[in-house]
Amino acid sequence: MTSWTEVINYVRIRYEVLEENDDWLRFRLETEGDRTQQVSVHYAPDTLELSSPVGWADKIDMGKLRERAGAEKVGEVDVVDGVALLKHSVPVTDLGVREDFEPALKQIVANADRFERELAGTDDF
């Protein structure tokens, strides 16, 4: 079983951490070309919730976002503070950082970045 501390250390070594507290990290990953994508990880006792912004909810077609997200294995749609997000949860009890966290992280980031490019036409997040 992987601990929250191991996840924090894994992220700190590999990515640019933008903000953090005891149960939350926000960091940036490079994607294709010159694009980057932010992602947050929230820790709950048995779960890591990953979220990555797609765009301002009032500036993208939310129906298309829900349709595209529904076709993927990783990512459900939510809106927080006016920002459309892709979210995915990973159980901590089954977590191996490289085996479960990293693939889910890369998939949600790739999907969010692709949807941001296609639906918003920006790289704001």
N, C-alpha and C positions, 0 to 999 in steps of 0.2 A: 504494500500500500504506500502510495506517495503522499507526503505531507504538504500542507500549504507552504511551508518554508521552502521545500524543494521546488515547488512551482515558482515562487518568488525568485529564488536564485537562478533557476533556468531562464526566466524572462530577463532578469537583470543582465545576465551574461550575453544574451543574444540580441536584445532589442533596446531601443531608446525609450526609457521609462519617462513618461510625462507627469504622472501623478501617482501617489500611492498612500494608503493608510493601512491599518491592521487587517482589513478584510477586502481590500480592493486595489487593483492596479489598472492604470491606463497607460498604454504604450503604443508605439508606432512601428510598423513593419514596412519595408520596401516591397513593392509589388513589381509588376512588369513596366518596363520603360522607366520614366522618371516619376512614376506614381508612388504614393505611399498610402497606407491605410491605418487608421487608429483602431484599437480594440481595447475593450475593458474586460477584466476578469473579476467577478465578485465571488467571494468565498462564503459559503454557508457550511454548516458542520458536515454534511454528506455530499455536497454538490459544488461544482464550479460552474458559474454561469458566464458564458462568453457572450459579448455583444459588440457589434461593429456597425457604425453609422453608414447609411446609404445616401441620405440627403435630407433636406428640409421637407417635411411631410406635405406642406402646402405647395411645394414646387415640383413634386414628382407625381406620377400616376400611381397611386397606392394600389389600385386594382391590378395593374401590371406587376407591381412588386410582389403582391401576395401570390399571384399566379406563378411567377418565376420562382419564388422561394418555395412554393408548394411542390414544385417539380424536383427539388433538391433533397438530398438525404440530411443535410445539415442546415438548419436555420429556419426559425419562425419569425414572423414580423411583429414588431411592437413600435409604438411611438412614445417617446419620453421627451418632455420639454420641447415639443415641436420637431424633433429629429426622428426620422424613420430608421429603425435599427433591425438588423438581423441578430437573432439570439439563438443560443444552443446551450444545453446543459450537459455536463459530464459528471457522472457519479465519482466521488473521491474514493470510495471503497474499492472500485475496480481500476483505479487510475494508475497507469505507468506513464510518466511524463512523455517519454518518446513514443510509446505505443498508442496512447489514447488522447492525451492532451494536445500534443503537437499536430497530429493529423486533423483533429477537429478545429484547432486554431487556424491552421493553414487553409482549410476548406471554407470556414466562415469568412475569413479575410478575403480569399479569392472571390467568393460569391458577392460579398458586400462591395468590393472594389469594382467588379464587373457590372453589378447593378447600378452603382453610382455613376460609372462611365456611360452606361447605356440609357439610364432613365433621367439623370440629372445633367449629364454632359460636363461634369466638374470633377475636381479632385480636392474638394474642400475638407474632406475628412481622411 
